[in-house]
Amino acid sequence: MQNRATLALIAFGLTPSLCAHAATITVDDDGPADFSSIQAAINASADGDEIIVMPGTYFEHLTMLGKAITLRGSDPSSANTVAMTMIDGQQAGVVIRCENGEGPGTVIEGLNIRNGEFATGGGFRIVGASPTIRDCQIEENRSPRGGGAYLFDGSDTTFERCVFRNNLGRQPDTFGPEGGGVYMEQECSPTFTECDFDMNRSSNGDAVGIGGAVAAVDTCTPSFVDCNFFANEARSTAGAIYLSNGGGLTATRCVFFDNEGNTNGGAIYLEATEEVSMIEGCEFLDSIGPALGLRDAFAEVRSSRFEGNRTPFSGAAINAFGAAIHGVTVTDTVFISNLSGLSGGAIRYSGTGTCTLENCTLRNNDTDGFGGAVTILEGTLKVTNCVFENNSAADPGGGAIYVDDATAQILSSVFDGNTAQRPNGVPIFARGGAVCNNAGEVEIVNGLLIRNLGDSGSAVHTTSAEDTTLINCTVADSVDPNFFMVPAMVRLGVGALRLRNTILWNPALDVEIEGVGDVEFSLVRNGAPGMGNISGDPLFVSPALGDYSLASSSPAIDAGDASVVPGDVLTDIEGEDRIVNGQVDMGAFENQGSVVCLGDCDNSGSVDFNDLVAMLFEFGNGGVECDADGSGSVDFNDLVAALFLFGACP
């Protein structure tokens, strides 16, 4: 009988050892509990057990022994309780080790991990393991590789709601430390969710230090979601995050504020990466050093904000360069009040590959050199549906964009109030209030260039032997303040300029094209030689209110050459049809023609009783407005149709 019972237990997987319930073990250093030592509790635990650590200071160095247990403070949801539940490494080794294949079932929660110090990892050393770490405060730890945590050999550790504070990557040698908060290498893919990285540093005591908060190398792919990076510092590179040698990072809805990375990457620096790093919904604020630096790397930035970043060198918001193919794509992103000392107030791109800007706003960016908003040196710049407003540059110019030995393709974008002028108005070497082309090739289609200021070409300057082409652009109300020279809106050195279907207009000043220009089917205030050109007032709707679309009586309507409009350009700057009834207008805006409001017989803007009366006098005629049913004549049926159209016209 006893044997049968034992067989039944085995058959149902209910052996006596498996029937044991998970245990709850308590630890208190100065009160009644199961253990006074955390490590002793870990040693005595089994998979599934929970160890609860009471507030106190525990001078220990722990190893989790590969066990799927939960080690937690008494109240992980209380930051004050977590701060009082301290495991102190006394700067004599790693505080917690996970080196025995721990997985997500190993949970460390609600503890203050401090004063650890080791060659690889001060607070945590996680090798070939992927535990879950929640609601921990990891602070004042030190290591040349990962003051707060060291991850190695494929670790996919999950960090949730953790704080990395005042950790230090420090190594007094010429190679320098990496990762003040976290260091990872060899194909690690950790996830950080709602974590804070505050005031972590990477420094060798001199000018070397990489990744103030995080450093990732050797094909790592870390992910950061809803994280904050505040006042982290690396003495040489990447105040917040450094990533190199393959891999890529993901940052979603993160805030980077007041981080410092010297010359390379005030917040993030990507180097020699193979995968595309994805940055979405992030804010980069007040970085010292380019907020996002890239060397031979790829990144895609979406729906983000770069504001108040500054560097004494180039590209205060984004600085991308390198010898290998690399690229940056930026969409739906705002760049405001970034400042550089040499070039590219917001963005500087150099080398091969493509820099793409779509639906972006660049406002109040500044440089003491060239390219107030963007500088492109080699490679290709593609700009679509962007606004460049009140950016400024000095020597040698390009208030919004400076192009040098590169190709720039600019579509349906606005340049408003940009400035290229030497300090104190010195009229030398400040060229192109909006765009300066130096040894490059520039094409602007559907561009609105208004109220720009330049000492040599208030809107566009080209010194290149290559081409600058404007197709269906409106260039208006721009000023060249240099009274020693011709007040030209577009100025050429040795370059070739092509204007097609373009308007050049300033009601207060003569408008001239200095240099050899190829102008056709364009409106220039003073006129210009060439096929299809006209002069006079283009009759904008309301330029004083910023409306440079064409009034219905404008001479520029249907006066352009439709054959020169690029085949892939189907809309004007506002997204309306670019070619209407087979004809194209001059300028950036296409007049869509009048819209018939059926039933509005008296043209009052609405269909009402007065229109019914007016229809009676139009019976038998073919007036479009009075023909409410579109039959081709006005009759009794139109009175009935108009009743269903009562109200304001669409």
N, C-alpha and C positions, 0 to 999 in steps of 0.2 A: 504493500500500500504506500509506504514511504517513497519507494522508487518511482511509482506512478506519479505521485505529486511532484517530485523533482523533474521528471520528464515533461510534465505539463507546464511547469514554470519555464523550462528551457524552450519549449515549443512556442510559447507566447513571448519570448524575449524578456522574461521577468525573473532573471536570476537574482539571488539575494543581493549581490554587489550592485546590480543595476537599479535595484529598487530604492537605493539610498537617495534621500532628498539632498538638493544643493544646500550647502551650509552657509550661514551668515557668521562671519568671524569679525570680532571687534578688536581694535588696537588703540591703546591709550598709554601715553608715556608717563602719566602721573595719576591715573585713576583706575577703577576696577574695569577690567576688560579681559578678553581671552588671552591677549598678548600685549606686551609692552614694546615689542620690536616688530616692525613691519616685515622685515625679511623672514623672521620666524613664522609669521602668519602665512606668508607666501609659501614657505617650505611645507607647511602643514596642510595647505589647501589642495583641492582637487578641481578638475574642470567643472565649471558651472558655479563654483562658490563665489561669494561676495565678501570682500574684506572692506570693512568700514573703519576709517582712520579718524579718530577724534582730534580736535584742534590741539596744537602743541608743536614743538620743534623736535624733529627726529633727525639726529646726525647719523645718516646711514647712506650706504651705496647699495642699490637694489638691483637684482636680476629677476626677471619674470619667469624664467625656467621653462618657457614654451607653454605655459598653462593658459587655458581659455577661461580666465577668471576676471572678475571686476574688482579693481582696486580704486576705492574712491574715498573722498572726504565725506564728512557727515552731512554737508549741505552744499552740493555743487552749484546750486542756483544762486547762492549768496556770495558775492565777491568778497565781502568782509570775512566770512567763514573760511573761504578758500585761502585768503591771505594769512590767516592764522593757523593754517594746517600746512606747516613747512617741513619739507625734506631738504636738509642742508648738507651739501657735499663738502663743506669746509675747504674748498679749493684743493681737494686731495683725490679727485677722481670723478668719474661719471656718476651722476645721481641715480639714473635708471637705465638699465640695459635691457634691450629686447634683441637677442642674438640667437634664439633657438626656434626659429620658424613661427613665432607668434603671428596669428592672423587677426581678422576683425573681431573675433570673439574675446581677444585680450583687450580689456577696456581699462583705461587709466583716466580718472575723472575727479575734478574738483580738488586738485592738490597744488600747492605752491612749490615749484621745483627751483632751487636756488643754490648758488655758490658751488656749482660743479666746475671742475677744470680737468681737461685731459687733452691728449694730442689730437683726438678725433671725437669731438662732441663733449660739451660740458654738462648740459642738463640731461639730454637723452643721447644714447648711442643705439641706433636701430639698424641692424645688419641682416639682410635676407629675411626680414620680417615686416609685417604690415598691421600693427595694432591700431586700435581706435583710441584717440586721445581727446578728451572733451573738457571744457571749462577749467583748464589748468592755467596757472600763472607761471610762466617760465622766465625767470629774471636773474640778472647779475651772475650769469654763468660765463665761462671763458674757454676758448679753444682756438687754435689756429684754423681749424676746419669745423665751423658750426658751434658757436658759443652756446646757443640754446639747444640745438639738436643736430645730430649727424645721421644722415640716411645713406645707406650703401647697398649695392647688390640687389636691385629690383624692388626696393621697398615701395609699397603703395599705401603707406600710412595715411590715415584720415585724421585730420586735426579739425575740431569743431569748437568754435567760441573760445579759443585759447588766446592768451596775451603773451607776446614775446617782448620783454621790456629790459632795456639796459644790459643786453648781452653784448659780449665783446669777442670779436675775432681778432686775436692779437698774436703776432709772431715777430720777434725782434731779429729779422733777417731780411735779405734783399728780395726774397721771393714774395713775401707778404702774405697775410692771412686772407681767408675768403669766408663769407657768410657769418656776419656777426650774430644773426638770429638763427639761421638754418643753413646747413651745407648738405648737398646731395650729389652723388655721382654713381655712374654705372646703371643706367636705365631705370631710374626711380620715377614713379608717377604719383606722388602724394597729392592729396586734395586738402586745401585750406578753406574752410567755410566760416565766415563771420569771425575771422581772427584779426587781432590788432598787433601790429609791429611798431613799437614805439621806442625811439631813441637807442636803437641798436647801432653798433659801430664796427667797422673793419679797418684796422690800422696797425702798421708795424712801428708806430711811434714816429714815423717820418712821413713820406709822401706816398706810401704804397698801402693799398687796402682795397679789396674787391667785394662788392655785394654787402652793403651795410646791414640789410635785413636778411637777404637770401642770396645764396650762390648755388647754381646748378650747372654741372658739367657732364660730359660723356653721355649724350643721348637721353637726358632726363626730360620729362614732360610734366612739370608741375601745373596744378590748376588752383586759381585763387578766385573765390566767389564771395562778394560782399565783405571784402577785407579792407582794413585801413592801414596805411603806412604813414607814420608821422615822425618827422625829425630824425630819420635814420641817416647815417653818414658813412661813406667810404672815401678814404683819402685819395684814391685815384680813379676808381671806376664803379658806377652803379650804386647810388645811394640807397636804393631800395632792393632791386632785383637784378642779378647778373645771371645770364644763361649763355652757354657756349658749347661748341663741339657737338653739333647735331641737335635733334630734339626741337621743341618749341613749347611756349607757355600759353596758357589761357588765363586771361584776367577779365572778370565780369563784374560790373558794378563796384569797382574798387576805387578808393580815394587815396591819392598820393599827395601828401601835403608837406612842404618844407623839408624835402629830402635833399641831400647834397652828395654829388658824385664828382666834384671837381670838373675835369674837362670832358669826361665821357659818362653820359647817362646820369643825370641828376636823380631820376627815379628808376628807369629801366634801361639796361644795356644788353643787347643781343649781339652775339658774335659767332660767326661761322656756323649758323644753324641751317639745317636742311628742311625742316618743317616750317610751315607758316604759323607764326605766333598770332593768336587772336585776342584782340583787346576791344571790349565792347562795354559801353555805358560807364566808362571810367572818367575820373577827374584827375588832372595833373595840375597842381597848384603850387606856385612859389618854389619851384625846384631851383637849385643852384647847379649849373651844368645842364646840358640838353635834357629835357624831361624824358624823352625816348631816344636812345642812341642805338644805331644799327651799324654793324660792320659785316659785310658779306652775309646779310641775313634778310629774311622775309617777314613782313608783318602786315596784318590787316587791322585797321582801326575803325570802329563803328560807333556812332552816337556818343561821342566822348567830348571832353572839354579840356583845353589847355589854356591856362590863364596865369599871368604873372610870373612865368618862368624866365630865367635870365642866365646868360653865360657870357664871359668875356671873349668867347670865340665865335662859333657859328651854330645856327639852328637851335634857338632856345627851347622850342617845343619838340621838334624832331630833327635829328641830324643823322643822315644815312649816307654811308660811303663804303668804299672797298674796291678791290680789284676783281673779285669774282662777281658773277651775276647776282643781283639782289633786287629787292623791290618793296615798295610800300603802297598800299591802297587805303585811302582814307575817305570815309563816307559819313555824311550827316554829323559833322564834327565842327566845333567852334574853337577858334584860336583868337584870344583876346590879350592885348597888352603884354606880349612877350618881347624880350629885349636881348639882342646879341651885340657883341662888340665888333665883329668882323663882317659877317654876311648872314643873310637869311634870318630876319627878325623872328619869324616863327619856324620856317622849314628851310633846311639846306640839304640838297640831294646831290651826290657826286658819284660818278662812275657809270657802270653799265646798268641795264635794266630800266624799269619804269616807275615813276612816281605818279600815282593817280589820285586826283582830288575830285570828289563828287558831292554836290549838295552841301558844301562847306561854307562857313563864314569866317573871314579873316579880318579882324578889326583892331585898329590902334596898335599894331605891332611895329617895332622900330629896330633899326640897326644903325650903328655908327659907320657902317660900310655900305655894301650894296645888297639890294633885294630886301625891301622893308618887310614884306611878308614871306616871299619865297625866293630862294636862289637855286638854280639848276645848273650844275657844271657837268657836262657830258650826260649821256643817257637821254631819256625821254620824259617830258612832263605832259600829262593829260589832265585838263581841267574842264569840268562840266557843271553847269548850274551853280556856280560859286559866287560869293560876294566878297570883294576886296574893298574895304572902307577905312579911310583915314590911316593908312599905313605910311611909313616914312623911311627914307634912306638918304644917305649922304653920298660920299664919293665911292664909286663913280655913278651911282644912280639906281634906277629901277624902284620907284616908290612902292610898287606892289610886287612886281616880278622882275628878276634879273636873269637873263639867259646867256650862258657862255659856252660855246662849243657843244651845244645841245639842241634838241628839238622840242618845241613847245606847241601843243595843240590845245587851243582854248575855245570852248563852245558855250554859248548862252550864259555868259557871266557878266557881272557888273563890277566896274572899277569906279569908285566914287570917292573923291576927296583925298586921293593919295598924293604924296609929296616926295620929290627928289630935289633936294636943295642943300647946298653946303650950309653949315652953321652960320648964323648972322647974315644970311643972304648972299654970301660970296658967290658970284656967278661963274664958277669954274667946276667942271667935271661933276655935275649933278644932272644926269640925263634921264629923260623918260619918267614923267610924273607917275604914269601907270606901269609902263613896260619898257625895259631897256634890253635890246637885243645886241649882244656883242659876240660876233663870230658864231652865231647860231642860226636856226631856222624857226620862224615863228608864224603861226597861222591863227588868226582870231576870227571866229564866225559867230554872228548874232551877239556881238559884244556891245555893251553900253558903257562908254568911257566918258564920265562927266565930272566936272569940277576938279580935275587933277591939276597939280602944280609941278612944273619942272623948269629948271634953268636952261634946258636944252632939249626941246621937245616936250611940251607940257603933257601930252598924252603918251606918245610913243617915240622912242629914239632907237635908231638902228645904226650901228657902226660896222655891221657885218658885211662881208662880201657875199653872204648868202641872202635869203629872201625874208622879208616881213610882209605878210599878206593879211589884209583886212577885207572880209566879205560880209556884207550886210551888217555893218557896225554903225553905231551912232556915237560920234565923238563931238562933245558939245561942252561949252562953258568952261573949258580948260584954259589955264593962263600960264604964259611964260613971262616971269617977272623981270627977266634980264633985258633991260632997255638998251643994252649995248648991242644986242643981236636982234634978228628978225623974230617977232613973236609967233613962232611956228607951233602948231599943234603936233605936227609930226616932223621930225628932223632926221635927216640922213647924213651919214658920213660918206663911206664908200659903198654903203649897202644899196640894195634894190628894194623899192617899196611898191607893192601892188594894192590898189584900192579898187574894189568892185562893190557896187550897190551900197556904197557907204556915204554917210552924211558927216561933213565937217562944218561945225557951226558955232559961232560965238557972236551974239548980237552987239557986243560992246567993242570988239576988237576985230581987226582984219585977221583972216585965217589964211595961213600960207603953209605950203609944203616945201621945206628946204631940202634940196638935193634932187636926185633924178627919180621922179615918181612915175609910175605907170598907172594912170587913173582912168577908169571907164565906168560909165553908168553910175556916177556918183554926184552928190550935191555938195558943192564947196561954196562957201559964202561969196568969195571973190571970183569963183569960176576956176576951171582948170582945163588945160588942153586934153583932148581925148574923146573917143566915141561915147555918145550918150550922156555926157556930163551936163549938169545944169547948175545954176546959181540961184541965190535968193533965199528967202526965209522958208525953212521947211515946215513951218506952222505946227509946232508941237502942241499937244493939248494943253499942258500946264507945267512948263519947266520949273516955275517958281515953287510948285508943290511936288516936284520930282517926277512928273509924268511926261516922259519924252516919247510917248506914242504919237501917231500921226492923226491930226484932225482930218475930218472927211474932205476938207478942201485942200489938203497938202499937195504940192506939186510932186512930192516924192512917191505918191501912190501909183503903183503899176509902172513906175519909171525905171525899174531895174532890169537886169538881164538874168532870166531864170536859168539859163544854161550854165552859169558859173556856180550855182548853189550846189554844194556837195550832195551826191546822191543819197547819202544816209542822213541828211539834215531835212527832216520833214516838218519841223515846227520852228516857230520864232522863239524869242527869248522868254515869252510868257507861256509857251506850250501850245499856242494856237497854230493853225495851219500856216506853213511858211509860204506856200504858193496858193493863191486864191484865183479861181477862174483862169488858170494858165498864165497869170502874170505875177511878178514879184515886186514888192515895194523896195525902195531904198531904206536903209537903216535896220535897226534891230527888231522893230515891231512891225508886224504885218497887219494892215487894216483889213478887218474881216468883212467890211461892207455893212450896209444897213440891214437890220433884222426886221422883217415884216411882222407886225402884230395883227393877225387876222381878226376882223371885227372892230378894230379901232378906226372907224371910218373918219373921225374928226382929228386923228393923230394927237389925242390928248394924253396918251400913255396908259389908258385903261379903257376897258369896254364897259359902257354903261347906257342909260336910257337915251342920252344925247346921240349915241351912235345909231340907235334904231331910227331916230328922226332923220339923221343924215342919210341913212340908206334909202329912205323913201325918195329922196331927190336924186339918187344914183341908179334907180331901177333901169335896167337895160344896158347900163354901162359895164365896163370891165375893170374898174379900179381894184387893185390888189387888196388894199386894206379893207374895203367895203365888201369884198367877195368872201364872206366869212366861211363858206363851205368849199371854197376853192374850185367852183364849177366853171369859172371863166366869165360869168356874168352875175350881176346883182339882181336878185329877185326875192320873192317871198320866203324861199328856203333859207336865205341868208339872215332874215330876221329871226327865224327859229334857231339857226345855228349860233347866232350872236348871244341868245339867251343863255346858252351853255358855256359861253366864254366870258361872262360878266366877271369883272375884277381887273386887277393890275396886269399890265402886259408882262410877259416873262423877260 
